[in-house]
Amino acid sequence: FPSHDILKSMFRYFEKASLKKEGLSFYTTVDLAISQADTADYTVVCTIGVNSDNHWFIVDLRFGRWNPSETIDNIFEVVSTWRPLYVGIEKVAFQAAMMHFLQKEMVVRNKFFTIKELLAERKKELRIQAMQPRFNAGTIWFQEGAKYLEELETELLTFPKGLHDKIVSWINSVNCWKPLRAL
């Protein structure tokens, strides 16, 4: 497998206080993990804001080894905070079940949002490699001091040989949406 060539020098950062929500369109992706074992990958809920220049700002990235109820709670918290245009979930068996439970929970919580099924058309490695030009162009921004920062940077810099790759898979999910733009 060829190097994905994502280097630390390509990372861009923004200050939370200086980011203006106006002019950004928000999208949330959910990458589910089944196991809660200490060695298992994480479930990841990631929200990005996209501006009119097609820059992506990671405004909320949370991860954990959650049970389904905790995952649902995290998704609803993100939806309440950011009001994304879509919540994308990859279309495979376990994820399809989660979509069913989210739809039922929308009625209970009286909080409705659009769920978009995401289809991964290529291997994860190729999708991440395809993001290298976006990193090189400086159009992906991480929040300074964010809780996710160390883990995300480690996964990006060690992929595909790192211990985990679940947080970096937000790239997979976001890259399934074409085109992403500010509305």
Salt bridges, closest charged atoms under 4 A:
ASP31 OD1 - LYS166 NZ 2.87
ASP41 OD1 - HIS164 ND1 2.93
ASP60 OD1 - ARG62 NE 2.97
ASP73 OD1 - ARG109 NH2 2.40
GLU77 OE1 - ARG62 NH1 2.76
GLU105 OE2 - ARG109 NE 2.78
GLU117 OE1 - LYS91 NZ 3.52
GLU153 OE1 - LYS8 NZ 2.93
ASP165 OD1 - LYS124 NZ 3.16
